[in-house]
Amino acid sequence: MTRERFEKLVADAARTIPRRFRQQIQNLAIIVEDEPDDELLDDMEIEPPDTLFGLYQGTPLTERRWDHGNVLPDRIVLYQNPIEDACESDDEVVATIGETLIHEVGHYFGMTEEELEEIEERYWRGDDEDSEPEAH
């Protein structure tokens, strides 16, 4: 899949993030890279065949001090090759990107792993009524 096509699917998946969260996100960039490097996987103690679909890099909102500002954007990096390798269709790619984005955005908001797991379960069941596509 081309990078351009993958980035289009990232944009589609980003619209599935519940609106109440999307509206509160500021100064956050979503970046696509081919795959995580070996050093990152080693640092995170991820060993093959496991890999990483995405990574939040920044200071969660819950950890920011009153003087936090004038900083480069926080980043969510999505890794195209591992996501593609795990999926069999474009719909699966969008779903995997969506789940990864929701998880990483949760880190941006300072959520715990337990809270993120609950949100991801609702995402997969389609229970979040305010995740609706925006008009283009």
N, C-alpha and C positions, 0 to 999 in steps of 0.2 A: 504494500500500500504506500502511496506517496505521502510525503510529509504534509503536503497541502490537504489531501483527503483526510488524513488523521486529525489535523488541526480543525477541520470542519466538524468532524465527529466530536472533538473536544468541546467545541462551541455548542453543539447540540446537547451534549451531556451536561454542560455547565447550566443550561436552562432548566435542568431537572433539580437543581439545588433549591430547596424550599425558599420561596420569595423572602420570607422574614429574615433569612440569613443573607441572601444575596444583597439585600438593601443595606445591610450593616457592614459589608466588606469594603474596606478602604485600603488603598496603597498595597495591593496584593497582585502579583504577576503570576500568570500560569505559563510555564515554560515546557516545551517538549524537547526531550533529548532521546538519543537512540537507546541507551541502556545505562544502568548504574555502573560506575567503574568498580574494579575489584577492591580498591582501597576502601570505598564507601561500604561495600558489602562486608568486608572484613571488620570495619569499625562497628557495624551494626550486628555483627556476629550472625550473618545470614550466609548459610553454606548451600552449595548446589545440592539438589536441583531447585531449592527455593530461590526466590529472587525478590525484587522490589518493583512494584508498579508505580509508586509515587512517593514523594517526600516533601514535607513542609519544612521550610527553612526560614526562620525568623523568630520574633519574640511574640508569644501568644498574648492576646489582649489582657488576659488575667494577670500577666506578669509585668505589664508595662507600668512605668512610673508616670507621675504627672508631667515630667519634663521630656517624655518620649516624643520626638518629632524631628523633622528635618533629617530623615533617614531614607535610605534606599528602600524600595518596596520589599516586603516579605515575598517569598516565592513558594509556589508549589511546582515541583518538577514532576512531570509525567514521563514515564519511560516507554516509548513506543514499541520497541521490539518485544519486551516481555509481555506486554498487554496483547499484542498481535499473536504471539506464540500461544497464549492461553485461550484464544478465542477462535471460533469457527465461522463467525459471520459478522457483518457490520453491526447488527443489532447487539450481538454479544460484546463487541468492542465498546459500543456506546454505554451499555450497562456496566461494564467493568470500569470504564473511565468515570462514569457517574458515581459508582460506589467508592472509587479511589478518591475522587474530588470531595465527596461528602466527608470521608474519613480525614483527609488532609485539611479541609476547611474547619473541621471540628478541632483539630490541633490549633489552628489560628485562633479559634474562640476559647481555647484552653480547656476543652472537654476531656474527661477521663476516657480510658479505653472502654469501660463499661457503658458509659453514655453513648459512645460512638457505636458500639455493637448494637445497642437498642435502636438507634437511628438507622443503621444499615439494615437491620431486620425489617423495619417499617418500609424502607426504600424498596427492598426486594418484594415485599407484599403489595407495594403500590398504595400504602395507607396514608401517605401524606397529601392531603387534599390541596395544599397551597403550592405544590410544585406543578406549575402550569407553564407551557411555552409562552414566551413573550411574542408580541406581534413584531413582524419585521418591517 
